C-alpha cells in the first residue's frame, strides 16, 4: 500500500492541475488501431521473419504482448543507477532489455535514492543519440509502498525513451491500479508523453506469498484507463530472493524448492499472453551452473531471465532460443503437415532419428510454429527441408 503521506486522491490531483475528469473516461478502452496490429503467419512456406503485436495467429499459436524483433526478451540486465561508469557501460551491452535500477542496487537513504534518479535522468537525456532502441530500455522503480515511488514514476514518464517500467513488490491488482493512476496523471495532467505513442509496458515483480496467492488477478489486470494512457501489463517477473525471504523457503542449488512457484508463474503468464521472466542466478561467476539454470527455466516455460552481470547475458540469450536440432525438427514437422494437407490428410508421420515413426497432429504443429517464430525473431536460420 502506498504511504498515505505521499498520496492524494486522483480527482484532487487532476483538479489542481486544471484537468477535468470526464464521467465516461473510466469506461473508455483504447483498442489498438489496425496499423498497430501486424499480421503474422507462422506457416513455414509463408514466414517472412516479421513479428508483431497480436495475441494469436490464424493457427492459434500465441504471441506475447508487444513482441518485436528488438524486444524478444531473453535477457534482462540490471544496471545500477549509482555510478556514471555503470551507466556508460550499458551502452555497449547486447542484452535484449536493459533495466536501469533505482531500487535494490541503490542505498536506501533519500539522498542516495534522489541522486540515483537524477543521475539516470541526466544520462538518458544527454545520450539520446547513443541509446539502444527504446524497446530495450526499462527502469525498475522503488515500490509503491515507499516515499520514492511517485517521484520515480514521474521522472520515468518524463523520458519517452523509457518504454518499460519494472514494478517491484506487486502483491495484488490494487498495486497495479496505483501504478496505472500515476501513469494516467502523467499523460492527462502533466502531458509528459503523447498518448498516441507506444503504451507504457509494465512488468510485475512477484516477490511474496501474497503475490502468489493473488497471481491470477495480477496477470489478468488491465488498466481502467485503457493501455494507451494507463499502461499495459506485459510480463511477470520472479524475484526469488525476496520470495524466499518472505516465505522462509531455503534455497538450494537443486532449485527443487522453487519448482512449484516457478511453474505456476510461467503457466499463469502464458494463460494471459504475458512474458515470463525467470529468477536471477546469483552465482554469476559459475557460468556452467547459469547455463543449467537457464535450460531448466526454458523447460518450465519461461521466455527470458534476469541478469546481474554482463558476463551472464550471452549464455542467457543463447539458451532462451530453440536449438538447431529443435529448429530442424520444427521445420520437418511443418513440411510434413504441408504435404499431408495437400493430400487432404489431417495427420502425418515423422521419422525419428533412432528409427520409428512419430504421429504429427494439430498440437505439434502449434509447437513447431512457435519454435520457428522464436527462431526467426532471434535471427536464427531455418533450414530448407524436403
C-alpha positions in Angstrom: 0.0 0.0 0.0 1.3 3.4 -0.9 2.3 5.6 2.0 -0.6 7.9 2.7 1.7 10.9 3.3 2.7 10.9 -0.4 -0.7 10.1 -1.9 -3.8 12.2 -2.6 -7.0 11.2 -4.4 -6.8 11.3 -8.2 -9.6 13.8 -8.6 -8.0 16.2 -6.3 -4.6 16.0 -8.1 -6.1 16.4 -11.5 -8.3 19.3 -10.4 -5.2 21.1 -9.1 -3.6 20.6 -12.5 -6.6 22.1 -14.3 -7.8 18.7 -15.8 -11.4 17.7 -15.6 -12.1 14.0 -15.3 -14.9 13.1 -17.6 -17.5 10.7 -16.2 -17.2 8.4 -19.1 -13.4 8.3 -19.1 -13.1 5.3 -16.8 -15.1 3.2 -19.2 -13.2 4.2 -22.3 -10.9 1.5 -23.7 -8.1 2.3 -26.1 -8.0 -0.6 -28.5 -5.1 -0.9 -30.9 -5.6 0.6 -34.3 -5.2 -1.5 -37.4 -1.8 -0.1 -38.2 -0.7 -1.2 -34.7 -1.6 -4.8 -35.5 0.9 -6.7 -37.6 -0.4 -9.9 -39.2 1.8 -12.9 -38.7 1.9 -16.3 -40.4 4.0 -19.0 -38.9 3.5 -21.5 -41.7 7.0 -22.3 -42.9 6.2 -21.6 -46.5 4.8 -18.1 -45.7 7.0 -17.0 -42.8 9.0 -13.8 -43.6 10.6 -13.2 -40.2 8.3 -10.4 -39.2 6.8 -10.4 -35.7 4.1 -8.1 -34.4 1.8 -7.1 -31.6 -1.1 -9.5 -31.8 -2.2 -12.3 -29.4 -2.8 -15.2 -31.7 -2.0 -16.2 -35.3 -4.6 -17.7 -37.5 -3.5 -21.2 -36.5 -3.8 -20.3 -32.8 -0.1 -20.0 -31.9 0.4 -17.3 -29.4 2.5 -14.1 -29.4 3.2 -12.4 -26.2 2.0 -8.9 -25.9 4.3 -6.3 -27.6 6.8 -8.8 -29.0 9.1 -7.4 -31.7 12.4 -8.4 -33.1 14.1 -5.9 -30.8 12.3 -7.0 -27.7 12.5 -10.7 -27.9 13.0 -10.6 -24.2 15.6 -13.3 -23.4 18.0 -11.4 -21.1 17.1 -8.5 -18.7 20.3 -7.0 -17.4 20.2 -4.8 -14.3 22.3 -1.7 -14.4 22.6 0.2 -11.1 22.0 4.0 -11.4 24.5 4.6 -8.6 27.6 5.3 -10.8 28.1 7.1 -14.1 30.6 4.4 -15.1 28.0 1.7 -15.0 25.5 3.7 -17.0 28.1 4.3 -19.7 28.9 0.6 -19.9 25.2 -0.1 -20.5 25.5 1.5 -24.0 27.7 -1.4 -25.1 25.6 -4.4 -23.8 23.7 -6.6 -26.3 21.2 -7.6 -23.7 17.7 -7.7 -25.1 16.4 -5.5 -22.3 18.4 -3.1 -20.1 16.8 -2.5 -16.7 18.2 0.7 -15.1 17.7 0.1 -11.4 16.6 2.6 -8.8 15.6 0.0 -6.2 17.7 -2.7 -4.6 21.1 -1.6 -6.0 20.7 1.9 -4.6 21.3 2.5 -0.9 18.0 3.3 0.9 18.8 6.8 2.1 16.8 9.7 0.5 20.0 11.3 -0.7 21.1 8.2 -2.5 17.7 7.5 -4.0 17.2 11.1 -5.2 20.8 11.2 -6.5 20.3 7.9 -8.5 17.1 9.2 -10.0 18.7 12.4 -11.1 21.8 10.7 -12.4 19.8 8.3 -14.6 17.6 11.1 -15.9 20.6 13.2 -16.9 22.3 10.2 -18.5 19.3 9.2 -20.6 18.6 12.9 -21.6 22.2 13.6 -22.7 22.8 10.3 -24.6 19.7 10.4 -26.8 21.7 9.6 -29.9 23.7 6.7 -28.5 21.0 4.9 -26.5 19.8 1.5 -27.7 16.4 1.2 -29.2 13.7 2.4 -26.9 12.0 -1.0 -26.7 15.1 -2.3 -24.9 15.1 0.4 -22.2 13.4 -0.3 -18.8 13.6 1.2 -15.3 13.0 -0.6 -12.1 11.3 1.9 -9.7 11.1 1.8 -6.0 7.8 0.1 -4.9 4.6 2.0 -4.4 4.9 1.4 -0.7 7.9 3.8 -0.5 8.1 7.6 -0.4 10.3 7.4 -3.6 7.7 5.9 -5.9 5.8 9.0 -7.0 9.0 10.9 -7.9 10.4 7.8 -9.6 7.5 7.2 -11.9 7.0 10.9 -12.7 10.7 11.1 -13.7 10.4 8.0 -15.8 7.3 9.2 -17.6 9.2 12.5 -18.5 11.6 10.4 -20.6 9.8 8.9 -23.6 12.8 6.6 -24.3 11.7 4.6 -21.2 9.2 2.2 -22.6 9.0 -0.3 -19.8 8.5 0.1 -16.0 9.5 -2.8 -13.7 7.4 -2.6 -10.6 8.8 -4.4 -7.5 6.7 -5.9 -4.8 3.4 -6.2 -6.6 1.2 -8.1 -4.2 -2.2 -7.6 -5.8 -4.0 -6.0 -8.6 -4.6 -2.9 -6.4 -0.9 -2.2 -6.5 -1.1 -2.1 -10.3 -4.1 0.2 -10.1 -1.9 2.7 -8.2 0.8 2.4 -10.8 -1.7 3.0 -13.6 -3.1 6.0 -11.8 0.3 7.7 -11.8 0.8 6.8 -15.5 -2.6 8.3 -16.3 -1.8 11.5 -14.4 1.5 11.8 -16.3 -0.5 11.8 -19.6 -3.5 13.9 -18.6 -2.3 16.3 -16.0 1.4 16.7 -16.8 1.3 15.8 -20.5 4.7 14.2 -20.3 4.0 11.9 -23.3 2.0 11.7 -26.4 -0.9 9.3 -25.8 -0.8 8.3 -29.4 2.7 6.8 -28.8 3.5 3.3 -27.7 1.8 2.3 -24.5 3.9 2.1 -21.4 4.8 -1.6 -20.7 4.5 -2.8 -17.1 6.4 -5.7 -15.6 5.0 -7.0 -12.3 7.6 -8.4 -10.0 6.3 -11.4 -8.0 8.1 -11.4 -4.6 5.8 -12.6 -1.9 3.4 -15.3 -0.7 0.6 -12.8 -1.1 1.6 -12.2 -4.7 1.5 -15.9 -5.4 -2.0 -16.1 -3.8 -3.2 -13.3 -6.0 -1.3 -14.3 -9.1 -4.3 -14.8 -11.3 -5.8 -11.4 -10.6 -2.4 -9.8 -11.1 -1.9 -11.5 -14.5 -5.5 -10.6 -15.6 -5.1 -7.0 -14.7 -6.0 -4.3 -17.2 -5.9 -0.5 -16.6 -9.3 1.1 -16.1 -8.0 4.0 -18.3 -7.0 1.7 -21.2 -3.5 0.7 -22.2 -2.8 3.9 -24.2 -2.8 6.2 -21.1 -2.9 3.7 -18.2 -0.1 1.3 -19.1 -0.2 -2.3 -20.2 1.0 -5.4 -18.3 3.5 -7.2 -20.4 5.3 -9.7 -18.2 5.5 -11.4 -14.8 9.0 -11.5 -13.2 10.1 -13.8 -10.5 12.2 -12.3 -7.7 13.4 -15.4 -6.0 15.5 -14.0 -3.2 12.7 -11.7 -2.0 10.2 -14.5 -2.3 12.3 -16.8 -0.2 12.8 -14.1 2.4 9.1 -13.7 2.6 8.1 -17.3 2.7 11.0 -18.8 4.7 11.9 -21.2 1.8 15.5 -22.3 1.9 17.4 -22.0 -1.4 19.4 -24.9 -2.7 21.4 -25.5 -5.9 18.8 -28.1 -7.0 16.1 -25.4 -7.2 13.6 -28.1 -6.3 12.1 -26.0 -3.5 11.1 -23.4 -6.1 9.7 -25.7 -8.8 6.0 -25.2 -7.9 6.4 -21.4 -7.7 8.3 -21.0 -10.9 6.0 -23.4 -12.8 2.9 -21.5 -11.5 4.3 -18.2 -12.6 5.3 -19.4 -16.1 1.9 -21.1 -16.7 -0.1 -18.2 -15.4 1.9 -15.8 -17.6 1.2 -17.9 -20.7 -2.5 -18.1 -19.8 -2.7 -14.3 -20.1 -0.3 -13.9 -23.1 2.4 -12.4 -20.9 6.2 -12.9 -20.9 7.6 -14.9 -18.1 10.9 -13.7 -16.7 12.9 -16.2 -14.6 14.9 -15.5 -11.4 18.4 -14.2 -11.1 21.3 -16.7 -11.0 23.1 -15.1 -8.0 26.3 -17.2 -8.6 27.3 -15.0 -11.5 30.8 -16.5 -11.8 29.7 -20.1 -12.4 28.7 -19.9 -16.0 28.1 -23.7 -16.3 25.5 -23.5 -13.4 24.0 -20.5 -15.1 23.5 -22.4 -18.3 21.9 -25.3 -16.4 19.6 -22.9 -14.7 18.7 -21.3 -18.0 17.9 -24.6 -19.6 15.8 -25.5 -16.6 13.8 -22.2 -16.8 13.2 -22.6 -20.5 11.9 -26.2 -20.0 9.4 -24.7 -17.4 8.1 -22.3 -20.0 10.0 -19.1 -19.1 10.7 -16.8 -22.0 13.7 -15.0 -20.5 15.9 -14.5 -17.5 17.2 -11.7 -15.3 21.0 -10.9 -15.3 23.0 -9.1 -12.7 26.4 -9.2 -14.5 27.2 -8.6 -18.2 29.0 -11.9 -18.4 25.6 -13.7 -18.0 24.0 -12.1 -21.0 25.4 -14.2 -23.8 24.6 -17.5 -22.1 21.1 -16.4 -21.3 20.4 -15.2 -24.9 21.9 -18.3 -26.5 19.8 -20.6 -24.2 16.4 -19.0 -24.4 16.1 -19.7 -28.1 15.5 -23.0 -29.9 18.5 -25.2 -30.6 19.4 -26.1 -34.1 18.0 -29.6 -33.5 14.7 -28.2 -32.3 14.5 -25.8 -35.3 15.2 -28.7 -37.8 12.5 -30.8 -36.2 10.0 -28.0 -36.3 10.8 -27.4 -40.0 10.3 -31.1 -40.8 7.0 -31.1 -38.9 5.6 -28.2 -40.8 6.8 -29.6 -44.2 5.3 -33.0 -43.5 2.0 -31.4 -42.5 2.0 -29.2 -45.6 2.3 -32.4 -47.7 -0.4 -34.1 -45.6 -2.8 -31.2 -46.1 -2.2 -31.1 -49.9 -3.2 -34.8 -49.8 -6.3 -34.0 -47.8 -5.0 -35.7 -44.6 -5.2 -34.2 -41.1 -2.2 -36.0 -39.7 1.2 -37.3 -40.8 4.1 -39.3 -39.6 7.6 -38.0 -38.9 10.6 -40.4 -39.0 12.6 -40.3 -35.8 16.4 -40.3 -35.8 16.8 -43.6 -33.9 14.1 -45.3 -36.0 10.4 -45.4 -35.6 7.6 -43.0 -36.5 6.0 -40.1 -34.6 2.5 -39.0 -35.3 2.0 -35.3 -36.1 -1.2 -33.6 -35.4 -2.5 -30.1 -34.6 -0.8 -29.6 -31.2 2.6 -30.5 -32.6 2.0 -28.0 -35.5 1.4 -25.3 -33.0 4.6 -26.2 -31.1 6.6 -26.2 -34.3 5.2 -22.9 -35.4 6.2 -21.4 -32.1 9.8 -22.7 -32.5 10.0 -21.2 -36.0 8.6 -17.9 -34.9 11.1 -17.5 -32.0 14.0 -18.6 -34.2 13.2 -16.1 -36.8 12.8 -13.3 -34.2 16.2 -14.2 -32.9 17.7 -14.2 -36.4 18.4 -17.9 -36.5 18.5 -19.7 -39.8 15.6 -22.0 -40.7 16.8 -25.0 -42.8 15.2 -26.0 -46.1 13.7 -29.5 -45.8 12.1 -31.9 -48.3 
